[in-house]
Amino acid sequence: MAEIAEILESEEMAEVMRAVEALKQRFGAHPGSIPFQRNDGQHLWPIALTRVGRYKPDVVLKILLDDHEYYPGYKAILAAGFGGWLIAPRSKEVREALVVHAAVAHMDRAESLASIDTSFTVQKDIAARYLFTGTDFLVEVYDCLGGHRAFGEAPSFDELWDAFESVEKTINTASRAITYLHHATDRFGSPGSRFVPSLNKAVSVLDELKNAKKSDPSAQQYVSRSLLHQRWSQNKQTLALLYSASTIRINRRTLLQIILDGFFSYEDHRSYLETWVGRARYVATHIFARMKGDLELERKTHRILGEGKITPFSPPKLDDAELASFKRTFRNFING
């Protein structure tokens, strides 16, 4: 049997490479375009952004929002890692697990496009691997993750959901707390008003709600004051994005629910990105900027979101019990 070096250096292999390049130029993601330059000093490898050094959510978000052309799957990987960062900002393992699932989804989609799921042919395999998956993806994502072994070692979604359960409750509590502050700012934050939104006021609404619903199982859907304060203080830069995601509905679910389930996808949710980030900027300028006791909140949020369109929106409606708790907490402003 021939040695691998002989095969790789053969004229037949050179012909295969020329044929693959011709296929990519004619049928690739951007037919006729200049081939992707991996050595471009401006290019950032997605796995490096996901797992090397301190995670840079501001850089990732800027790429997700731009209109530049990248190879297929590039933004899908970045979006998966960004979703993981929102859930657990300090956990590289969560980001990596979601990135692996996104890589599998991209490669599965490529095989479906090539109809490999119906019957295998060499031609279909070439199309799936070199056109729809893409050689750039194979080099920068598949190989950097560790190849097929990484896919086998990644935790299942069931395992991820088990790990996310306690985090989900805390995030939902923080999101609801901002809902109360949004209502209060809209009602009492007119120019010249002495109203200053604060986390403690939102916690008071939650406490009132829990006391009113002691026998109601729904009272247990929110975490304790200490856990909420911990999430708030340690993950300030995620709060506006998490809350604004909770206000965007996609097929009877919120974008926040989709993120918490690990299903945030650039392919499926790219059309919501501008609205999502625009609303988060509004949260920073409309609510966080007024929180005099937490000056870092607005600054850290803007550092992630960057400059851009601000999209005003109304807060989600409160149910009757929440409205009663809200009125008791803010009665001085209502009656004043």
NORLINMO-V136627 format. One record per pair of residues at least 12 apart in sequence whose C-alpha atoms are under 10 Angstrom apart, sorted by sequence separation. I is the first residue (numbers start at 1). J is the second residue. D is the distance in whole Angstrom. If there is no record, write none. Layout:
i=I j=J d=D
i=I j=J d=D
This chain:
i=63 j=75 d=8
i=64 j=76 d=9
i=83 j=95 d=8
i=84 j=96 d=8
i=112 j=124 d=10
i=114 j=126 d=9
i=115 j=127 d=10
i=116 j=128 d=8
i=184 j=196 d=9
i=185 j=197 d=7
i=207 j=219 d=10
i=210 j=222 d=9
i=243 j=255 d=10
i=244 j=256 d=8
i=245 j=257 d=8
i=246 j=258 d=10
i=286 j=298 d=10
i=81 j=94 d=8
i=82 j=95 d=7
i=84 j=97 d=8
i=85 j=98 d=10
i=111 j=124 d=8
i=114 j=127 d=6
i=115 j=128 d=9
i=184 j=197 d=7
i=206 j=219 d=9
i=209 j=222 d=10
i=242 j=255 d=9
i=243 j=256 d=8
i=245 j=258 d=9
i=246 j=259 d=10
i=284 j=297 d=8
i=285 j=298 d=7
i=288 j=301 d=9
i=21 j=35 d=9
i=46 j=60 d=9
i=61 j=75 d=10
i=64 j=78 d=7
i=80 j=94 d=10
i=81 j=95 d=5
i=84 j=98 d=6
i=111 j=125 d=8
i=113 j=127 d=9
i=114 j=128 d=5
i=242 j=256 d=6
i=245 j=259 d=9
i=255 j=269 d=9
i=284 j=298 d=5
i=285 j=299 d=10
i=44 j=59 d=10
i=60 j=75 d=9
i=63 j=78 d=8
i=64 j=79 d=7
i=80 j=95 d=7
i=81 j=96 d=7
i=83 j=98 d=8
i=84 j=99 d=8
i=110 j=125 d=10
i=113 j=128 d=7
i=114 j=129 d=9
i=181 j=196 d=10
i=182 j=197 d=9
i=207 j=222 d=10
i=241 j=256 d=9
i=242 j=257 d=10
i=283 j=298 d=9
i=284 j=299 d=8
i=44 j=60 d=10
i=63 j=79 d=10
i=79 j=95 d=10
i=80 j=96 d=9
i=81 j=97 d=9
i=82 j=98 d=9
i=83 j=99 d=9
i=111 j=127 d=8
i=112 j=128 d=8
i=181 j=197 d=6
i=206 j=222 d=8
i=284 j=300 d=9
i=285 j=301 d=10
i=61 j=78 d=8
i=78 j=95 d=10
i=80 j=97 d=9
i=81 j=98 d=6
i=82 j=99 d=9
i=110 j=127 d=8
i=111 j=128 d=5
i=114 j=131 d=9
i=180 j=197 d=9
i=181 j=198 d=7
i=184 j=201 d=10
i=206 j=223 d=9
i=207 j=224 d=9
i=242 j=259 d=9
i=255 j=272 d=9
i=281 j=298 d=9
i=284 j=301 d=7
i=285 j=302 d=9
i=60 j=78 d=6
i=61 j=79 d=8
i=64 j=82 d=10
i=77 j=95 d=10
i=80 j=98 d=6
i=81 j=99 d=6
i=110 j=128 d=5
i=111 j=129 d=8
i=113 j=131 d=10
i=114 j=132 d=8
i=181 j=199 d=8
i=184 j=202 d=9
i=206 j=224 d=9
i=207 j=225 d=8
i=242 j=260 d=10
i=283 j=301 d=9
i=284 j=302 d=7
i=44 j=63 d=10
i=60 j=79 d=8
i=77 j=96 d=10
i=79 j=98 d=9
i=80 j=99 d=5
i=81 j=100 d=9
i=109 j=128 d=9
i=110 j=129 d=7
i=113 j=132 d=7
i=178 j=197 d=10
i=180 j=199 d=10
i=206 j=225 d=9
i=250 j=269 d=9
i=78 j=98 d=10
i=79 j=99 d=8
i=80 j=100 d=9
i=108 j=128 d=9
i=110 j=130 d=10
i=112 j=132 d=10
i=113 j=133 d=10
i=178 j=198 d=9
i=181 j=201 d=8
i=182 j=202 d=10
i=281 j=301 d=8
i=57 j=78 d=10
i=60 j=81 d=9
i=61 j=82 d=8
i=77 j=98 d=9
i=78 j=99 d=8
i=80 j=101 d=8
i=81 j=102 d=9
i=107 j=128 d=8
i=110 j=131 d=8
i=111 j=132 d=8
i=177 j=198 d=10
i=178 j=199 d=8
i=180 j=201 d=9
i=181 j=202 d=6
i=203 j=224 d=9
i=204 j=225 d=9
i=255 j=276 d=9
i=280 j=301 d=8
i=281 j=302 d=7
i=284 j=305 d=10
i=60 j=82 d=7
i=77 j=99 d=6
i=80 j=102 d=6
i=107 j=129 d=8
i=110 j=132 d=5
i=111 j=133 d=8
i=177 j=199 d=7
i=180 j=202 d=6
i=181 j=203 d=10
i=203 j=225 d=7
i=250 j=272 d=9
i=280 j=302 d=9
i=76 j=99 d=8
i=77 j=100 d=8
i=79 j=102 d=9
i=80 j=103 d=9
i=109 j=132 d=8
i=110 j=133 d=5
i=177 j=200 d=9
i=179 j=202 d=9
i=180 j=203 d=9
i=249 j=272 d=10
i=281 j=304 d=10
i=57 j=81 d=9
i=58 j=82 d=10
i=77 j=101 d=9
i=78 j=102 d=9
i=108 j=132 d=10
i=109 j=133 d=8
i=110 j=134 d=9
i=177 j=201 d=9
i=178 j=202 d=7
i=181 j=205 d=10
i=248 j=272 d=8
i=281 j=305 d=7
i=57 j=82 d=7
i=77 j=102 d=6
i=107 j=132 d=8
i=108 j=133 d=9
i=174 j=199 d=9
i=177 j=202 d=5
i=178 j=203 d=10
i=180 j=205 d=8
i=200 j=225 d=9
i=203 j=228 d=8
i=280 j=305 d=8
i=281 j=306 d=9
i=285 j=310 d=9
i=55 j=81 d=9
i=56 j=82 d=9
i=57 j=83 d=10
i=76 j=102 d=7
i=77 j=103 d=7
i=106 j=132 d=9
i=107 j=133 d=6
i=176 j=202 d=8
i=177 j=203 d=7
i=180 j=206 d=9
i=199 j=225 d=10
i=203 j=229 d=9
i=281 j=307 d=9
i=284 j=310 d=10
i=286 j=312 d=9
i=43 j=70 d=10
i=46 j=73 d=10
i=47 j=74 d=10
i=50 j=77 d=9
i=55 j=82 d=9
i=76 j=103 d=8
i=106 j=133 d=7
i=107 j=134 d=9
i=176 j=203 d=10
i=177 j=204 d=9
i=245 j=272 d=9
i=248 j=275 d=9
i=277 j=304 d=10
i=278 j=305 d=9
i=281 j=308 d=8
i=282 j=309 d=9
i=283 j=310 d=9
i=285 j=312 d=10
i=46 j=74 d=7
i=49 j=77 d=10
i=50 j=78 d=7
i=57 j=85 d=8
i=174 j=202 d=9
i=177 j=205 d=8
i=245 j=273 d=10
i=248 j=276 d=7
i=277 j=305 d=7
i=281 j=309 d=8
i=282 j=310 d=5
i=283 j=311 d=9
i=45 j=74 d=9
i=46 j=75 d=8
i=49 j=78 d=8
i=56 j=85 d=10
i=57 j=86 d=9
i=73 j=102 d=8
i=74 j=103 d=10
i=76 j=105 d=9
i=77 j=106 d=9
i=174 j=203 d=9
i=176 j=205 d=10
i=177 j=206 d=8
i=199 j=228 d=9
i=200 j=229 d=9
i=247 j=276 d=9
i=277 j=306 d=9
i=278 j=307 d=10
i=281 j=310 d=5
i=282 j=311 d=6
i=283 j=312 d=8
i=46 j=76 d=10
i=47 j=77 d=8
i=50 j=80 d=9
i=51 j=81 d=9
i=55 j=85 d=8
i=73 j=103 d=8
i=76 j=106 d=8
i=103 j=133 d=10
i=107 j=137 d=9
i=173 j=203 d=9
i=176 j=206 d=9
i=199 j=229 d=8
i=245 j=275 d=9
i=246 j=276 d=10
i=278 j=308 d=7
i=279 j=309 d=9
i=280 j=310 d=8
i=281 j=311 d=7
i=282 j=312 d=6
i=283 j=313 d=9
i=46 j=77 d=7
i=47 j=78 d=8
i=50 j=81 d=6
i=106 j=137 d=9
i=107 j=138 d=10
i=244 j=275 d=9
i=245 j=276 d=6
i=248 j=279 d=10
i=277 j=308 d=9
i=278 j=309 d=5
i=279 j=310 d=6
i=280 j=311 d=8
i=281 j=312 d=9
i=282 j=313 d=8
i=46 j=78 d=6
i=49 j=81 d=9
i=50 j=82 d=8
i=57 j=89 d=9
i=73 j=105 d=9
i=74 j=106 d=10
i=244 j=276 d=6
i=245 j=277 d=9
i=247 j=279 d=9
i=277 j=309 d=8
i=278 j=310 d=5
i=279 j=311 d=5
i=280 j=312 d=9
i=36 j=69 d=10
i=45 j=78 d=10
i=46 j=79 d=10
i=73 j=106 d=6
i=173 j=206 d=9
i=199 j=232 d=9
i=243 j=276 d=10
i=244 j=277 d=8
i=277 j=310 d=8
i=278 j=311 d=5
i=279 j=312 d=6
i=280 j=313 d=10
i=36 j=70 d=8
i=47 j=81 d=9
i=50 j=84 d=10
i=55 j=89 d=9
i=72 j=106 d=8
i=73 j=107 d=9
i=103 j=137 d=9
i=242 j=276 d=9
i=244 j=278 d=9
i=245 j=279 d=9
i=274 j=308 d=9
i=275 j=309 d=9
i=276 j=310 d=10
i=277 j=311 d=8
i=278 j=312 d=8
i=279 j=313 d=7
i=36 j=71 d=8
i=46 j=81 d=9
i=50 j=85 d=9
i=55 j=90 d=9
i=103 j=138 d=10
i=107 j=142 d=9
i=241 j=276 d=7
i=244 j=279 d=6
i=245 j=280 d=8
i=274 j=309 d=8
i=275 j=310 d=9
i=276 j=311 d=9
i=278 j=313 d=10
i=279 j=314 d=10
i=35 j=71 d=10
i=54 j=90 d=9
i=55 j=91 d=10
i=240 j=276 d=10
i=241 j=277 d=7
i=243 j=279 d=9
i=244 j=280 d=5
i=274 j=310 d=9
i=275 j=311 d=7
i=55 j=92 d=8
i=240 j=277 d=9
i=241 j=278 d=9
i=243 j=280 d=8
i=244 j=281 d=9
i=274 j=311 d=9
i=275 j=312 d=10
i=54 j=92 d=9
i=72 j=110 d=10
i=103 j=141 d=7
i=104 j=142 d=9
i=241 j=279 d=8
i=242 j=280 d=8
i=244 j=282 d=9
i=275 j=313 d=10
i=30 j=69 d=8
i=53 j=92 d=10
i=103 j=142 d=7
i=240 j=279 d=8
i=241 j=280 d=5
i=244 j=283 d=8
i=29 j=69 d=9
i=30 j=70 d=9
i=52 j=92 d=9
i=55 j=95 d=10
i=240 j=280 d=5
i=241 j=281 d=9
i=243 j=283 d=8
i=29 j=70 d=9
i=30 j=71 d=8
i=51 j=92 d=6
i=100 j=141 d=9
i=239 j=280 d=9
i=240 j=281 d=7
i=29 j=71 d=7
i=30 j=72 d=10
i=50 j=92 d=8
i=51 j=93 d=9
i=99 j=141 d=9
i=100 j=142 d=9
i=103 j=145 d=9
i=238 j=280 d=10
i=240 j=282 d=9
i=241 j=283 d=9
i=28 j=71 d=9
i=29 j=72 d=7
i=50 j=93 d=10
i=240 j=283 d=6
i=241 j=284 d=10
i=28 j=72 d=9
i=51 j=95 d=8
i=104 j=148 d=10
i=239 j=283 d=9
i=240 j=284 d=7
i=50 j=95 d=7
i=51 j=96 d=7
i=100 j=145 d=8
i=177 j=222 d=10
i=239 j=284 d=9
i=50 j=96 d=7
i=99 j=145 d=9
i=176 j=222 d=9
i=104 j=151 d=7
i=240 j=287 d=10
i=103 j=151 d=9
i=173 j=221 d=8
i=174 j=222 d=9
i=240 j=288 d=9
i=47 j=96 d=9
i=50 j=99 d=8
i=96 j=145 d=9
i=101 j=150 d=10
i=172 j=221 d=8
i=173 j=222 d=5
i=174 j=223 d=9
i=100 j=150 d=7
i=101 j=151 d=8
i=172 j=222 d=7
i=173 j=223 d=6
i=100 j=151 d=6
i=169 j=220 d=9
i=170 j=221 d=9
i=171 j=222 d=9
i=172 j=223 d=9
i=173 j=224 d=9
i=177 j=228 d=9
i=47 j=99 d=9
i=100 j=152 d=10
i=169 j=221 d=7
i=170 j=222 d=7
i=171 j=223 d=9
i=173 j=225 d=10
i=46 j=99 d=10
i=97 j=150 d=9
i=100 j=153 d=10
i=101 j=154 d=8
i=169 j=222 d=6
i=170 j=223 d=6
i=174 j=227 d=10
i=96 j=150 d=10
i=97 j=151 d=9
i=100 j=154 d=7
i=101 j=155 d=9
i=168 j=222 d=10
i=169 j=223 d=6
i=170 j=224 d=9
i=173 j=227 d=9
i=174 j=228 d=6
i=99 j=154 d=10
i=100 j=155 d=9
i=101 j=156 d=9
i=168 j=223 d=10
i=173 j=228 d=7
i=174 j=229 d=9
i=97 j=153 d=9
i=98 j=154 d=9
i=101 j=157 d=9
i=167 j=223 d=10
i=172 j=228 d=10
i=97 j=154 d=6
i=98 j=155 d=9
i=166 j=223 d=9
i=170 j=227 d=7
i=171 j=228 d=8
i=174 j=231 d=8
i=240 j=297 d=9
i=96 j=154 d=9
i=97 j=155 d=7
i=98 j=156 d=10
i=169 j=227 d=10
i=170 j=228 d=6
i=173 j=231 d=10
i=174 j=232 d=7
i=236 j=294 d=10
i=239 j=297 d=9
i=240 j=298 d=9
i=72 j=131 d=9
i=73 j=132 d=9
i=97 j=156 d=9
i=98 j=157 d=9
i=169 j=228 d=10
i=170 j=229 d=10
i=237 j=296 d=9
i=238 j=297 d=10
i=72 j=132 d=7
i=73 j=133 d=8
i=77 j=137 d=10
i=97 j=157 d=9
i=167 j=227 d=10
i=170 j=230 d=9
i=171 j=231 d=8
i=236 j=296 d=8
i=237 j=297 d=7
i=241 j=301 d=9
i=71 j=132 d=10
i=72 j=133 d=7
i=73 j=134 d=8
i=93 j=154 d=10
i=94 j=155 d=9
i=170 j=231 d=7
i=171 j=232 d=9
i=178 j=239 d=8
i=233 j=294 d=9
i=236 j=297 d=6
i=237 j=298 d=8
i=240 j=301 d=7
i=71 j=133 d=9
i=72 j=134 d=7
i=74 j=136 d=9
i=93 j=155 d=10
i=98 j=160 d=9
i=170 j=232 d=9
i=178 j=240 d=8
i=235 j=297 d=10
i=236 j=298 d=9
i=237 j=299 d=9
i=238 j=300 d=9
i=239 j=301 d=8
i=240 j=302 d=10
i=71 j=134 d=7
i=72 j=135 d=10
i=73 j=136 d=9
i=74 j=137 d=7
i=97 j=160 d=8
i=233 j=296 d=10
i=236 j=299 d=10
i=237 j=300 d=5
i=238 j=301 d=7
i=241 j=304 d=10
i=71 j=135 d=9
i=72 j=136 d=8
i=73 j=137 d=7
i=77 j=141 d=8
i=167 j=231 d=9
i=175 j=239 d=7
i=178 j=242 d=10
i=179 j=243 d=8
i=233 j=297 d=9
i=236 j=300 d=7
i=237 j=301 d=5
i=241 j=305 d=9
i=71 j=136 d=7
i=72 j=137 d=7
i=73 j=138 d=10
i=174 j=239 d=7
i=175 j=240 d=8
i=178 j=243 d=7
i=179 j=244 d=10
i=232 j=297 d=9
i=235 j=300 d=10
i=236 j=301 d=7
i=237 j=302 d=8
i=240 j=305 d=9
i=70 j=136 d=10
i=71 j=137 d=7
i=74 j=140 d=9
i=94 j=160 d=8
i=174 j=240 d=10
i=175 j=241 d=9
i=177 j=243 d=9
i=178 j=244 d=10
i=237 j=303 d=8
i=238 j=304 d=9
i=247 j=313 d=9
i=74 j=141 d=8
i=171 j=238 d=10
i=175 j=242 d=7
i=176 j=243 d=8
i=179 j=246 d=9
i=237 j=304 d=7
i=238 j=305 d=10
i=247 j=314 d=9
i=73 j=141 d=9
i=171 j=239 d=8
i=174 j=242 d=9
i=175 j=243 d=5
i=179 j=247 d=9
i=237 j=305 d=9
i=247 j=315 d=7
i=248 j=316 d=10
i=94 j=163 d=9
i=174 j=243 d=8
i=175 j=244 d=8
i=244 j=313 d=9
i=246 j=315 d=10
i=247 j=316 d=7
i=94 j=164 d=9
i=172 j=242 d=9
i=175 j=245 d=9
i=176 j=246 d=9
i=246 j=316 d=9
i=171 j=242 d=8
i=172 j=243 d=9
i=175 j=246 d=7
i=244 j=315 d=9
i=171 j=243 d=9
i=175 j=247 d=10
i=243 j=315 d=10
i=172 j=246 d=9
i=88 j=164 d=9
i=87 j=164 d=8
i=88 j=167 d=8
i=87 j=167 d=7
i=88 j=168 d=10
i=87 j=168 d=8
i=175 j=256 d=9
i=88 j=171 d=10
i=87 j=171 d=8
i=172 j=256 d=9
i=86 j=171 d=10
i=171 j=256 d=9
i=172 j=257 d=9
i=168 j=256 d=10
i=172 j=260 d=10
i=168 j=257 d=9
i=171 j=260 d=9
i=198 j=287 d=9
i=197 j=287 d=7
i=198 j=288 d=9
i=46 j=137 d=9
i=168 j=259 d=10
i=169 j=260 d=10
i=196 j=287 d=9
i=197 j=288 d=8
i=45 j=137 d=10
i=48 j=140 d=9
i=168 j=260 d=6
i=196 j=288 d=10
i=197 j=289 d=9
i=198 j=290 d=9
i=199 j=291 d=9
i=47 j=140 d=7
i=48 j=141 d=9
i=167 j=260 d=9
i=168 j=261 d=9
i=196 j=289 d=10
i=197 j=290 d=6
i=198 j=291 d=6
i=45 j=139 d=10
i=46 j=140 d=7
i=47 j=141 d=6
i=51 j=145 d=10
i=196 j=290 d=6
i=197 j=291 d=5
i=198 j=292 d=8
i=199 j=293 d=9
i=45 j=140 d=6
i=46 j=141 d=7
i=47 j=142 d=9
i=165 j=260 d=9
i=195 j=290 d=9
i=196 j=291 d=6
i=197 j=292 d=8
i=198 j=293 d=7
i=199 j=294 d=9
i=44 j=140 d=10
i=45 j=141 d=8
i=47 j=143 d=10
i=48 j=144 d=9
i=164 j=260 d=7
i=165 j=261 d=10
i=195 j=291 d=10
i=196 j=292 d=7
i=197 j=293 d=9
i=198 j=294 d=8
i=47 j=144 d=7
i=164 j=261 d=8
i=189 j=286 d=9
i=196 j=293 d=9
i=197 j=294 d=10
i=38 j=136 d=8
i=46 j=144 d=10
i=47 j=145 d=7
i=164 j=262 d=9
i=189 j=287 d=9
i=28 j=127 d=9
i=37 j=136 d=10
i=45 j=144 d=10
i=161 j=260 d=8
i=27 j=127 d=9
i=36 j=136 d=8
i=160 j=260 d=10
i=161 j=261 d=7
i=186 j=286 d=9
i=38 j=139 d=10
i=160 j=261 d=8
i=161 j=262 d=8
i=182 j=283 d=8
i=185 j=286 d=8
i=186 j=287 d=9
i=189 j=290 d=9
i=28 j=130 d=9
i=29 j=131 d=7
i=38 j=140 d=9
i=160 j=262 d=8
i=181 j=283 d=10
i=185 j=287 d=7
i=23 j=126 d=10
i=24 j=127 d=9
i=28 j=131 d=5
i=29 j=132 d=8
i=158 j=261 d=10
i=184 j=287 d=9
i=185 j=288 d=10
i=23 j=127 d=9
i=27 j=131 d=7
i=28 j=132 d=7
i=29 j=133 d=10
i=157 j=261 d=8
i=182 j=286 d=8
i=183 j=287 d=10
i=26 j=131 d=10
i=27 j=132 d=9
i=28 j=133 d=10
i=29 j=134 d=9
i=157 j=262 d=8
i=178 j=283 d=9
i=182 j=287 d=6
i=185 j=290 d=9
i=20 j=126 d=8
i=24 j=130 d=7
i=25 j=131 d=10
i=28 j=134 d=8
i=157 j=263 d=9
i=181 j=287 d=7
i=182 j=288 d=10
i=20 j=127 d=9
i=23 j=130 d=9
i=24 j=131 d=6
i=181 j=288 d=9
i=23 j=131 d=8
i=24 j=132 d=9
i=213 j=321 d=8
i=21 j=130 d=9
i=178 j=287 d=9
i=212 j=321 d=8
i=20 j=130 d=7
i=21 j=131 d=10
i=24 j=134 d=9
i=178 j=288 d=9
i=181 j=291 d=10
i=212 j=322 d=10
i=20 j=131 d=9
i=24 j=135 d=10
i=210 j=321 d=10
i=209 j=321 d=7
i=210 j=322 d=10
i=212 j=324 d=9
i=208 j=321 d=9
i=209 j=322 d=6
i=212 j=325 d=8
i=208 j=322 d=9
i=209 j=323 d=9
i=211 j=325 d=9
i=209 j=324 d=8
i=210 j=325 d=9
i=206 j=322 d=8
i=208 j=324 d=9
i=209 j=325 d=6
i=205 j=322 d=8
i=208 j=325 d=5
i=209 j=326 d=9
i=205 j=323 d=9
i=207 j=325 d=8
i=208 j=326 d=8
i=205 j=324 d=9
i=206 j=325 d=8
i=205 j=325 d=5
i=206 j=326 d=9
i=208 j=328 d=8
i=204 j=325 d=8
i=205 j=326 d=5
i=208 j=329 d=8
i=204 j=326 d=9
i=205 j=327 d=9
i=207 j=329 d=10
i=205 j=328 d=8
i=206 j=329 d=10
i=202 j=326 d=9
i=204 j=328 d=9
i=205 j=329 d=6
i=201 j=326 d=9
i=204 j=329 d=6
i=205 j=330 d=9
i=203 j=329 d=10
i=204 j=330 d=9
i=202 j=329 d=9
i=186 j=314 d=8
i=201 j=329 d=7
i=202 j=330 d=10
i=186 j=315 d=9
i=201 j=330 d=8
i=182 j=313 d=10
i=183 j=314 d=8
i=184 j=315 d=10
i=182 j=314 d=8
i=183 j=315 d=6
i=182 j=315 d=6
i=183 j=316 d=9
i=181 j=315 d=9
i=182 j=316 d=9
i=183 j=317 d=9
i=179 j=314 d=10
i=180 j=315 d=8
i=183 j=318 d=9
i=179 j=315 d=6
i=180 j=316 d=9
i=178 j=315 d=9
i=179 j=316 d=7
i=180 j=317 d=10
i=179 j=317 d=9
i=180 j=318 d=8
i=195 j=333 d=8
i=179 j=318 d=9
i=194 j=333 d=9
i=176 j=316 d=9
i=193 j=333 d=10
i=176 j=318 d=10
i=180 j=322 d=9
i=184 j=326 d=9
i=188 j=330 d=9
i=180 j=323 d=9
i=183 j=326 d=9
i=184 j=327 d=10
i=90 j=234 d=9
i=89 j=234 d=9
i=90 j=235 d=9
i=181 j=326 d=10
i=188 j=333 d=7
i=89 j=235 d=7
i=180 j=326 d=7
i=184 j=330 d=8
i=187 j=333 d=9
i=188 j=334 d=8
i=88 j=235 d=9
i=187 j=334 d=9
i=87 j=235 d=10
i=89 j=237 d=9
i=86 j=235 d=9
i=89 j=238 d=8
i=184 j=333 d=9
i=88 j=238 d=10
i=184 j=334 d=10
i=86 j=237 d=9
i=87 j=238 d=9
i=86 j=238 d=6
i=85 j=238 d=8
i=86 j=239 d=9
i=86 j=241 d=8
i=87 j=242 d=9
i=86 j=242 d=7
i=102 j=262 d=10
i=105 j=265 d=10
i=101 j=262 d=9
i=102 j=263 d=9
i=106 j=267 d=10
i=101 j=263 d=9
i=102 j=264 d=9
i=102 j=265 d=8
i=98 j=262 d=7
i=102 j=266 d=10
i=97 j=262 d=10
i=98 j=263 d=9
i=98 j=264 d=9
i=94 j=262 d=10
i=87 j=256 d=10
i=86 j=256 d=10
i=87 j=259 d=8
i=83 j=256 d=10
i=86 j=259 d=8
i=87 j=260 d=7
i=86 j=260 d=9
i=87 j=261 d=10
i=83 j=258 d=9
i=84 j=259 d=8
i=87 j=262 d=9
i=83 j=259 d=6
i=84 j=260 d=9
i=82 j=259 d=10
i=83 j=260 d=8
i=83 j=261 d=10
i=84 j=262 d=7
i=80 j=259 d=9
i=83 j=262 d=7
i=57 j=237 d=10
i=83 j=263 d=8
i=84 j=264 d=9
i=57 j=238 d=10
i=83 j=264 d=6
i=80 j=262 d=8
i=82 j=264 d=9
i=83 j=265 d=8
i=80 j=263 d=8
i=81 j=264 d=10
i=82 j=265 d=10
i=80 j=264 d=6
i=81 j=265 d=10
i=79 j=264 d=7
i=80 j=265 d=6
i=79 j=265 d=6
i=80 j=266 d=8
i=78 j=265 d=9
i=79 j=266 d=6
i=76 j=264 d=9
i=77 j=265 d=9
i=78 j=266 d=8
i=79 j=267 d=9
i=76 j=265 d=6
i=77 j=266 d=8
i=75 j=265 d=9
i=76 j=266 d=5
i=79 j=269 d=10
i=75 j=266 d=6
i=76 j=267 d=7
i=79 j=270 d=9
i=74 j=266 d=10
i=75 j=267 d=8
i=76 j=268 d=10
i=73 j=266 d=9
i=73 j=267 d=9
i=76 j=270 d=10
i=75 j=270 d=10
i=64 j=266 d=8
i=65 j=270 d=9
i=64 j=270 d=8
i=65 j=273 d=7
i=64 j=273 d=8
i=65 j=274 d=7
i=64 j=274 d=10
i=61 j=273 d=9
i=65 j=277 d=9
i=61 j=277 d=9
i=62 j=304 d=9
i=58 j=301 d=10
i=61 j=304 d=8
i=62 j=305 d=8
i=58 j=302 d=9
i=60 j=304 d=9
i=61 j=305 d=7
i=62 j=306 d=8
i=58 j=303 d=7
i=59 j=304 d=8
i=61 j=306 d=9
i=62 j=307 d=10
i=57 j=303 d=9
i=58 j=304 d=4
i=59 j=305 d=9
i=57 j=304 d=6
i=58 j=305 d=6
i=59 j=306 d=10
i=56 j=304 d=9
i=57 j=305 d=9
i=58 j=306 d=7
